[in-house]
Amino acid sequence: MLFEDTDDEDILQNIIPLPTEDDLPYDDGEPMETERHRDQMILLIESLKAFWGDKKQYFAGGNMFVHFDLSGKKKFKGPDFFLVMDAENRERKSWVVWQENLQFPDLIIEILSDSTRVTDKTEKKTLYEKVFRTAEYYLYDPFSFECRGYRLMGKRYEPVLPDKDKKMYSPVTELYLIVRDGRLRWMSQDGYILPNNAELFERELKISQTERQRADDAERLLAEYRRIFGEL
């Protein structure tokens, strides 16, 4: 017998299921501050996904809600970019902590603006440090091109100092963050800048054009050889 008495059945029937990403808000309807902010967020997400593919289990998202308070009193617009390792690779409307084995973001990047600068440096920094316990937190200004990093050491964030080449190592991703041509980029340990989808297409197009040019050159040389020496 599954239940010893009807009271147990009544209790279970009255249990309210926890809300999921389908029940909770996932977008506040507000666009990112500028086109530069939007492009920077997309660049960070696209280039990381293109580089890792299915080689790792992770979720990379941006400008979406992170739900962590069941009471619903704390409605938090999520980071501009965040990364959760060892997470199922699937599309999500929002990140719901109690739906994700109580996992919080392992790495967060906020793209500073005039309207968020103070909050990103104070309130959000405290939230990520004390509540989320996020291992790495970076703040990037897309207009001054300044990037600051923090790493969780024990219970407190400690500043991450860039190396002599002005890049910062991220233990979470095993990659570097570096500012190149006015954009914050991922860099592999051997110095490879991770391309986004458009850059990958452009590279493949150039390779294809180069290969086609080589084939055309070979055909012209063969035709010239036949003209001079006859058929092989």
C-alpha positions as CSV (number, residue, x, y, z in Angstrom):
1,M,0.0,0.0,0.0
2,L,1.5,3.3,-1.1
3,F,-0.2,5.5,1.6
4,E,-0.9,4.4,5.2
5,D,-3.9,6.8,5.5
6,T,-5.9,9.3,3.6
7,D,-4.1,12.2,5.4
8,D,-0.9,11.4,3.5
9,E,-2.8,11.4,0.2
10,D,-4.4,14.7,1.0
11,I,-1.0,16.2,1.9
12,L,0.5,15.1,-1.4
13,Q,-2.5,16.3,-3.4
14,N,-2.1,19.8,-1.9
15,I,1.6,20.1,-2.7
16,I,2.1,23.0,-5.1
17,P,4.8,22.1,-7.7
18,L,7.7,24.4,-8.1
19,P,7.5,26.8,-11.0
20,T,9.6,26.0,-14.0
21,E,11.1,28.2,-16.8
22,D,7.8,27.8,-18.6
23,D,6.0,29.4,-15.6
24,L,8.4,32.2,-14.8
25,P,9.2,35.5,-16.7
26,Y,12.3,35.3,-18.9
27,D,12.5,38.7,-20.5
28,D,11.7,42.1,-19.2
29,G,11.1,43.4,-22.7
30,E,13.9,46.0,-22.5
31,P,16.6,45.9,-25.2
32,M,20.3,46.1,-24.3
33,E,21.6,49.6,-23.8
34,T,23.3,50.0,-27.2
35,E,24.1,48.0,-30.3
36,R,27.6,47.7,-29.0
37,H,26.4,46.0,-25.8
38,R,24.2,43.6,-27.8
39,D,27.0,42.7,-30.2
40,Q,29.5,42.1,-27.4
41,M,27.1,39.7,-25.6
42,I,26.4,37.7,-28.8
43,L,30.2,37.6,-29.6
44,L,31.0,36.1,-26.2
45,I,28.3,33.4,-26.5
46,E,28.7,32.6,-30.2
47,S,32.5,32.3,-30.1
48,L,32.5,30.1,-27.0
49,K,29.9,27.8,-28.5
50,A,31.7,27.5,-31.8
51,F,34.9,26.6,-30.1
52,W,33.6,24.1,-27.6
53,G,30.7,22.6,-29.6
54,D,29.7,19.4,-28.0
55,K,33.1,18.8,-26.4
56,K,31.9,20.1,-23.0
57,Q,28.8,20.1,-21.0
58,Y,27.8,23.7,-20.3
59,F,25.2,26.4,-20.7
60,A,26.2,29.9,-22.0
61,G,23.5,32.6,-21.8
62,G,22.9,36.3,-21.7
63,N,20.4,39.0,-20.9
64,M,18.0,36.4,-19.4
65,F,16.5,36.0,-16.0
66,V,18.3,33.9,-13.3
67,H,15.7,32.8,-10.8
68,F,17.0,31.9,-7.4
69,D,14.4,33.1,-4.9
70,L,11.4,30.8,-4.5
71,S,9.5,33.5,-2.6
72,G,9.4,35.6,-5.8
73,K,10.3,38.7,-3.9
74,K,13.7,39.0,-5.6
75,K,13.2,39.4,-9.4
76,F,16.6,39.6,-10.9
77,K,17.4,40.4,-14.4
78,G,20.3,38.1,-15.2
79,P,23.8,38.9,-16.2
80,D,24.8,40.2,-19.7
81,F,26.8,36.9,-20.1
82,F,26.9,33.9,-17.8
83,L,28.3,30.4,-18.0
84,V,27.4,27.3,-16.1
85,M,29.7,24.3,-16.4
86,D,28.5,20.6,-16.2
87,A,25.0,21.6,-17.3
88,E,22.8,20.0,-19.9
89,N,23.3,21.4,-23.4
90,R,19.8,22.6,-24.2
91,E,17.9,25.7,-25.0
92,R,16.4,27.5,-22.0
93,K,14.0,30.4,-21.6
94,S,15.7,31.4,-18.3
95,W,18.0,29.8,-15.7
96,V,16.0,28.4,-12.8
97,V,18.3,27.4,-10.0
98,W,16.0,24.9,-8.3
99,Q,15.4,23.3,-11.7
100,E,19.1,23.0,-12.4
101,N,20.3,21.0,-9.4
102,L,20.8,24.2,-7.4
103,Q,23.6,25.3,-9.8
104,F,24.5,29.0,-10.0
105,P,26.6,30.6,-12.7
106,D,30.3,29.7,-12.5
107,L,31.4,32.8,-14.5
108,I,29.6,36.1,-15.1
109,I,30.5,39.0,-17.3
110,E,28.6,42.3,-17.0
111,I,28.9,44.8,-19.9
112,L,29.0,48.2,-18.2
113,S,26.7,51.1,-19.2
114,D,25.9,54.5,-17.6
115,S,22.6,53.1,-16.2
116,T,24.1,49.9,-14.7
117,R,27.7,50.8,-13.8
118,V,27.1,51.5,-10.1
119,T,24.8,48.5,-9.6
120,D,27.3,46.1,-11.4
121,K,30.2,47.3,-9.2
122,T,28.3,47.2,-5.9
123,E,24.9,45.4,-5.6
124,K,25.5,42.7,-8.2
125,K,29.1,42.1,-7.2
126,T,27.9,41.4,-3.6
127,L,25.1,39.2,-4.9
128,Y,27.5,37.1,-7.0
129,E,30.0,36.9,-4.2
130,K,27.8,36.2,-1.3
131,V,24.7,34.4,-2.7
132,F,25.6,33.0,-6.1
133,R,29.2,32.2,-5.0
134,T,30.2,32.6,-8.7
135,A,33.9,31.7,-9.1
136,E,34.7,34.4,-11.6
137,Y,33.2,37.9,-12.2
138,Y,34.3,40.3,-14.9
139,L,33.2,43.8,-15.8
140,Y,33.8,45.2,-19.2
141,D,33.3,48.7,-20.5
142,P,32.7,48.6,-24.3
143,F,33.5,52.3,-24.7
144,S,36.6,52.7,-22.6
145,F,37.6,49.1,-23.3
146,E,38.6,48.5,-19.7
147,C,38.1,45.1,-18.2
148,R,38.3,44.2,-14.5
149,G,38.2,40.7,-13.1
150,Y,37.5,39.1,-9.7
151,R,38.0,35.5,-8.6
152,L,36.4,34.0,-5.5
153,M,39.0,33.1,-3.0
154,G,37.4,31.5,0.0
155,K,34.4,33.8,0.8
156,R,35.6,37.0,-0.9
157,Y,36.4,38.3,-4.4
158,E,40.0,39.1,-5.1
159,P,41.0,41.2,-8.1
160,V,42.5,39.3,-11.1
161,L,45.5,41.1,-12.5
162,P,46.1,40.9,-16.2
163,D,49.5,39.6,-17.4
164,K,52.1,41.5,-19.4
165,D,50.0,41.1,-22.5
166,K,46.9,42.5,-20.8
167,K,45.0,39.3,-20.8
168,M,43.3,37.5,-17.9
169,Y,43.3,33.8,-17.4
170,S,39.9,32.1,-16.6
171,P,40.3,28.8,-14.8
172,V,36.6,28.0,-15.3
173,T,37.0,28.0,-19.1
174,E,40.7,27.4,-19.3
175,L,40.8,30.3,-21.7
176,Y,42.0,33.9,-21.6
177,L,39.9,37.1,-21.8
178,I,41.6,39.9,-23.8
179,V,40.5,43.1,-25.5
180,R,41.2,43.1,-29.2
181,D,40.0,45.8,-31.6
182,G,37.6,47.3,-29.1
183,R,35.9,44.0,-28.2
184,L,36.3,41.5,-25.3
185,R,37.4,38.2,-26.8
186,W,38.1,34.7,-25.7
187,M,41.6,33.5,-26.4
188,S,43.0,29.9,-26.3
189,Q,46.1,29.1,-24.4
190,D,48.1,29.0,-27.6
191,G,47.0,32.5,-28.6
192,Y,44.1,31.7,-30.9
193,I,41.3,34.3,-30.8
194,L,38.0,32.3,-30.8
195,P,35.9,33.4,-33.9
196,N,32.2,33.9,-33.9
197,N,29.9,32.5,-36.6
198,A,30.5,35.4,-39.1
199,E,34.2,35.2,-38.7
200,L,34.2,31.4,-39.1
201,F,32.2,31.8,-42.4
202,E,34.6,34.5,-43.6
203,R,37.6,32.2,-42.9
204,E,36.0,29.2,-44.6
205,L,35.2,31.4,-47.6
206,K,38.8,32.6,-47.9
207,I,40.0,29.0,-47.6
208,S,37.6,28.0,-50.3
209,Q,38.6,30.9,-52.5
210,T,42.3,30.1,-52.0
211,E,41.8,26.4,-52.9
212,R,39.8,27.4,-56.0
213,Q,42.5,29.8,-57.0
214,R,45.1,27.1,-56.6
215,A,43.0,24.7,-58.7
216,D,42.6,27.4,-61.4
217,D,46.4,28.1,-61.4
218,A,47.1,24.3,-61.7
219,E,44.7,24.1,-64.7
220,R,46.4,27.0,-66.4
221,L,49.8,25.5,-65.9
222,L,48.7,22.2,-67.2
223,A,47.1,23.9,-70.3
224,E,50.4,25.8,-70.9
225,Y,52.4,22.6,-70.6
226,R,50.2,20.8,-73.1
227,R,50.5,23.7,-75.5
228,I,54.2,23.6,-75.4
229,F,55.0,19.9,-75.0
230,G,51.8,18.2,-76.1
231,E,49.7,15.7,-74.1
232,L,51.3,14.0,-71.1
